[in-house]
């Protein structure tokens, strides 16, 4: 029995060492390609699911990156309408909006959802067309990531008991952008953290390495050095949504300079369904004379 116990312990040590070596082993270029394909495919599914989830967003902005005072601090309830989202102001500078103001916003949301159920209405047709165009552009951008960048293995990290793969992305000189949106990839480099088992994006950090001209520079320019951070978490089985965005950009619009220093925290995701289901939920709120929802 002692020998059997010793053998079992020895096998466990060997298995643990083998697992450790497997964790330390870099992914091959082919394995990176497959992981990215799975991750981008899952991102498409996340984007589709987001059209049926409401959320809360707290947006904080500063006029200058070094400012200690906020120029804006607003919390919104963001609800999908079938052709985008409607943002209902819930709090401003930490103070809840008046109940009557919130109810007016609920009425506007009710109307937007009613329009979504009338696809033949002329204005709704235009809303659908614009929404479909934005969706195609979003899909195109996600699809282009695999070709727009060269991926380099950076290692593995552990976060919340999950193994994350870290990859660096550099612009691919051979990439030929097909739109203004994908053209931006030629001016950026990034680092990605991907949940290896789930093939889901956990964090992305991007930096603009060369100026981005808009309208040939006539309409404006985003200067190099700008940064963007995105963090995502699992909010339902197989569904991962953003929980934090951070933007730090400087540039010029026509002849006027601008700065954007903004952090948005997203939380309280809740499935509200397609417009018909969402409309029933909103009408239920209105019938109960709901005040502005408390902070969560």
C-alpha positions in Angstrom: 0.0 0.0 0.0 2.9 2.3 0.8 4.4 1.6 -2.6 1.1 2.3 -4.3 0.7 5.6 -2.5 4.2 6.6 -3.4 3.6 5.7 -7.1 0.4 7.7 -7.1 2.2 10.7 -5.6 5.0 10.4 -8.2 2.5 10.3 -11.0 0.7 13.4 -9.7 4.0 15.2 -9.5 4.9 14.2 -13.1 1.4 15.2 -14.3 1.7 18.6 -12.6 5.1 19.2 -14.1 3.7 18.2 -17.5 0.8 20.7 -17.1 3.3 23.4 -16.0 5.4 22.8 -19.1 2.3 23.0 -21.2 1.3 26.3 -19.6 4.8 27.7 -20.3 4.9 26.5 -23.9 4.4 29.3 -26.4 1.6 29.0 -28.9 2.8 28.4 -32.5 1.9 30.8 -35.2 -0.8 28.4 -36.4 -2.2 28.0 -32.9 -2.3 31.8 -32.6 -4.2 32.0 -35.9 -6.8 29.5 -34.8 -7.2 31.2 -31.4 -7.7 34.5 -33.1 -10.3 33.0 -35.5 -12.2 31.6 -32.5 -12.0 34.9 -30.6 -13.2 37.0 -33.5 -16.0 34.6 -34.2 -17.1 34.8 -30.5 -16.8 38.6 -30.7 -19.4 38.6 -33.5 -21.7 36.6 -31.3 -21.2 39.0 -28.4 -22.0 41.9 -30.7 -25.2 40.2 -31.8 -26.3 39.4 -28.2 -25.6 43.0 -27.1 -28.7 44.0 -29.2 -30.9 42.4 -26.6 -29.2 43.5 -23.4 -29.6 46.8 -21.5 -26.9 48.1 -19.3 -25.8 51.0 -17.1 -22.9 53.2 -18.1 -21.1 55.8 -16.0 -19.1 58.2 -18.2 -16.5 60.4 -16.7 -14.5 63.0 -18.8 -11.7 65.4 -18.2 -10.8 68.4 -20.4 -7.1 67.6 -20.0 -5.4 64.3 -19.1 -3.8 65.8 -16.1 -7.0 67.4 -14.7 -8.1 66.2 -11.3 -11.6 67.7 -11.7 -14.1 66.0 -13.9 -15.7 68.0 -16.7 -18.5 65.4 -16.9 -19.8 62.7 -14.7 -23.0 61.1 -15.9 -24.7 57.7 -15.5 -27.0 56.4 -18.2 -29.3 53.5 -18.6 -28.6 52.2 -22.1 -31.4 50.3 -23.8 -31.4 48.7 -27.3 -34.1 49.8 -29.6 -33.7 47.5 -32.6 -31.8 50.2 -34.5 -29.3 51.2 -31.9 -29.6 52.3 -28.3 -31.3 55.0 -26.4 -29.5 56.5 -23.4 -31.6 57.5 -20.4 -29.8 59.9 -18.1 -30.0 58.5 -14.5 -27.5 60.5 -12.5 -25.5 63.6 -13.1 -22.5 64.5 -10.8 -23.8 61.8 -8.4 -27.3 63.2 -8.2 -30.3 61.3 -9.5 -32.4 63.0 -12.2 -35.9 64.2 -11.2 -38.5 61.4 -11.5 -40.6 63.3 -13.9 -37.6 63.8 -16.2 -36.8 60.1 -16.1 -40.4 59.3 -17.0 -40.2 61.5 -20.0 -37.2 59.6 -21.1 -39.1 56.4 -20.6 -41.9 57.7 -22.9 -39.3 58.5 -25.5 -38.0 55.0 -25.2 -41.5 53.6 -25.5 -41.9 55.6 -28.8 -38.6 54.4 -30.2 -39.6 50.7 -29.5 -43.0 51.3 -31.1 -41.3 52.6 -34.2 -39.1 49.5 -34.3 -42.3 47.5 -34.6 -43.3 49.5 -37.7 -40.6 48.7 -40.3 -42.6 50.1 -43.2 -42.7 53.6 -41.7 -40.5 55.9 -43.8 -38.4 57.3 -41.0 -38.0 53.8 -39.5 -36.7 52.5 -42.8 -33.9 55.1 -42.7 -33.1 54.2 -39.1 -32.9 50.5 -40.1 -30.7 51.4 -43.1 -28.3 53.4 -40.9 -28.2 50.7 -38.2 -27.5 48.0 -40.9 -24.7 50.1 -42.3 -23.1 50.5 -38.8 -23.5 46.8 -38.2 -21.8 46.0 -41.5 -18.9 48.4 -40.7 -18.5 46.9 -37.2 -18.4 43.3 -38.7 -15.9 44.4 -41.3 -13.6 45.9 -38.7 -13.7 42.8 -36.5 -13.1 40.5 -39.5 -10.2 42.7 -40.7 -8.2 42.4 -37.5 -6.9 39.0 -38.5 -5.3 40.4 -41.7 -4.5 43.9 -40.5 -2.0 42.9 -37.9 1.0 40.7 -37.3 0.6 38.7 -34.0 3.5 38.0 -31.7 3.4 35.7 -28.7 4.0 37.6 -25.4 3.3 34.9 -22.8 0.6 33.8 -20.5 -0.9 35.4 -17.4 -3.4 34.3 -14.8 -6.3 36.4 -13.8 -9.3 35.2 -11.6 -8.0 31.6 -12.1 -8.2 32.0 -15.9 -5.3 31.5 -18.2 -4.8 34.5 -20.4 -2.8 34.6 -23.6 -1.0 37.9 -24.2 -0.3 38.9 -27.8 1.2 42.0 -29.4 -0.2 43.3 -32.6 1.8 45.4 -35.1 0.5 46.8 -38.4 0.8 44.3 -41.3 2.6 46.1 -44.2 0.8 43.8 -46.7 -2.7 44.7 -45.4 -4.9 46.5 -47.9 -7.7 48.3 -46.2 -11.1 48.4 -48.0 -12.7 51.3 -46.0 -11.9 54.4 -43.9 -12.6 52.4 -40.8 -10.1 49.6 -41.5 -7.6 52.1 -42.7 -7.2 53.1 -39.1 -5.6 49.8 -38.3 -2.5 50.8 -40.4 -1.8 53.5 -37.8 -2.1 51.5 -34.6 -0.4 48.8 -32.5 -2.0 46.9 -29.7 -1.7 44.3 -27.0 -4.5 41.7 -26.4 -5.2 39.5 -23.5 -7.4 36.5 -24.5 -9.0 33.9 -22.2 -7.5 30.9 -23.8 -10.1 28.3 -22.8 -13.1 30.5 -23.7 -11.4 32.2 -26.7 -12.8 35.6 -25.5 -11.2 39.0 -25.5 -10.5 40.1 -21.9 -8.5 43.3 -22.5 -7.2 45.3 -25.4 -4.8 48.2 -25.2 -4.2 50.1 -28.4 -1.9 53.1 -29.3 -1.9 55.3 -32.4 1.6 55.3 -33.7 1.2 57.6 -36.7 -1.3 60.4 -37.3 -4.6 59.5 -38.7 -5.9 62.0 -41.3 -9.6 62.4 -41.9 -10.8 63.6 -45.3 -7.2 63.8 -46.4 -6.4 66.0 -43.4 -8.8 68.7 -44.4 -11.6 67.5 -42.1 -9.2 66.8 -39.3 -6.6 64.6 -37.8 -6.1 62.3 -34.8 -2.5 62.7 -33.5 -0.2 59.8 -32.7 0.2 58.9 -29.1 -3.6 58.5 -28.6 -4.6 55.5 -26.5 -7.6 53.2 -26.1 -8.3 50.5 -23.5 -11.2 48.0 -23.6 -12.0 45.4 -20.9 -14.6 42.7 -21.1 -16.1 40.1 -18.7 -18.5 37.2 -19.0 -22.0 38.3 -18.1 -23.9 35.2 -19.2 -23.1 31.7 -20.4 -20.8 32.2 -23.4 -21.6 36.0 -23.5 -18.9 38.6 -22.8 -19.5 42.3 -22.8 -17.5 45.4 -22.3 -17.1 46.7 -18.7 -14.7 49.5 -19.2 -13.6 51.8 -22.1 -10.9 54.4 -21.7 -10.0 57.0 -24.4 -7.2 59.4 -24.4 -6.9 61.2 -27.8 -5.8 64.6 -29.1 -6.4 65.9 -32.6 -7.8 68.6 -34.8 -11.2 69.1 -36.3 -11.0 71.4 -39.2 -8.9 74.3 -37.7 -9.7 73.6 -34.1 -7.8 71.3 -31.7 -9.6 68.9 -29.4 -8.8 66.5 -26.6 -10.8 63.4 -25.5 -10.1 62.0 -22.1 -13.0 59.7 -21.1 -13.6 56.6 -19.1 -16.9 54.6 -19.3 -17.7 51.9 -16.8 -20.5 49.5 -17.9 -22.4 47.3 -15.5 -25.8 45.8 -14.6 -26.2 44.0 -17.9 -29.7 42.6 -18.2 -31.4 40.9 -21.1 -34.4 43.0 -22.1 -35.0 41.2 -25.4 -36.0 42.4 -28.9 -38.2 45.5 -29.3 -41.5 43.7 -28.6 -40.3 42.3 -25.3 -38.5 45.5 -24.3 -41.7 47.5 -25.1 -43.7 45.3 -22.7 -41.0 45.8 -20.0 -41.0 49.6 -20.4 -44.8 49.9 -20.4 -44.8 47.9 -17.2 -42.3 50.4 -15.7 -44.5 53.3 -16.8 -47.7 51.7 -15.4 -45.9 51.4 -12.0 -44.9 55.0 -12.0 -41.3 54.0 -11.7 -38.8 56.7 -10.5 -35.3 56.9 -11.9 -33.6 53.6 -11.0 -31.3 53.6 -8.0 -27.5 53.3 -8.6 -26.3 49.8 -8.8 
